[in-house]
């Protein structure tokens, strides 16, 4: 997300770094570039106009500190305005109510509403330790009810059955009553989507909202629709008392216009964003962290949160103990590391959060291919258990057998063996506890390792 905007803003703000001080002329040139970058990102025109004016006033006013260079000062002003446009801080869900807390999800067809219900249920279950129930009142699309049931069963969420012969209000009320008897903490209601905003749909969802009085009413919107997403959200907000927005498909959106327009147009906070297809690909929306990512500064806090949630601590501790005992880092260990990286969304997802990732040559960034992780794991899976534990055995005919077994070229097997040796060297330095040696080793390994 924001790839295009990050590239444009980074190159624009770089130009001003060589200036001795901020003047009206160089501010004017820089803001013209920033304006174009925002418009290309499909940010709504009123948002762009207000954004540029606020940065201009800050640059010409007292906001510029003498201790900062012109480039730093301008970057700071742009970052502060980005945060302001998207919301000062993450606004979490209001769960302080008599259980079950009712959360209603609304949105257009195709925005990913049903999947988002499951993602939100999983997030509440795992991070907030809540007992969650889900129900679909989409009586127009039987497949939606079945889809939610399948997702709920996979995630061990309580699913309340519904039927197309029932009325949405009756379904929701019955689910809430059943949730009370089961002592659930939260009930998430999945509503029907439409291809466009129509009067009948609005009337139905208004009646449903009045009947169940949800604590949270969240609008689910596809971020790839750009500023149209903000306009649709406004139409829903005029009809319903929305409490927040969930942006979906942000992993496929290189522009980011929706994220920068919605808060300004609707006045409602973005609470979550969907960052992938898997049910764990839902992140709380942190405007300050996202502003840093847009300006190429990375988002280490989100990366740390991701590691905390997704890295298997037991396996990590087991590997650390093994290294400390002086045992060798084998192919089985290497496979475990690759699988954990895959679980975290792959190299591409992690790179987005690393400071300075946008400074890498575009050719190198384009070579980052997360399918390569799956291919590497397939190569190791093609080895025997003995070969995984004793990689030095892999020579000649064994290499050919492994390549044939995973349907890949001999070159792929050689590459895995080479990468494993690099990792093995790094792990030895880690085991000795010599941090400077380890950092030097990591740098040389990164130079030698092909992405």
Order of alpha helices (4+ residues) and beta strands (2+ residues): alpha-alpha-alpha-alpha-beta-alpha-beta-alpha-beta-alpha-beta-alpha-beta-alpha-beta-alpha-beta-beta-alpha-alpha-alpha-alpha-alpha-alpha-alpha-alpha-alpha-alpha-alpha
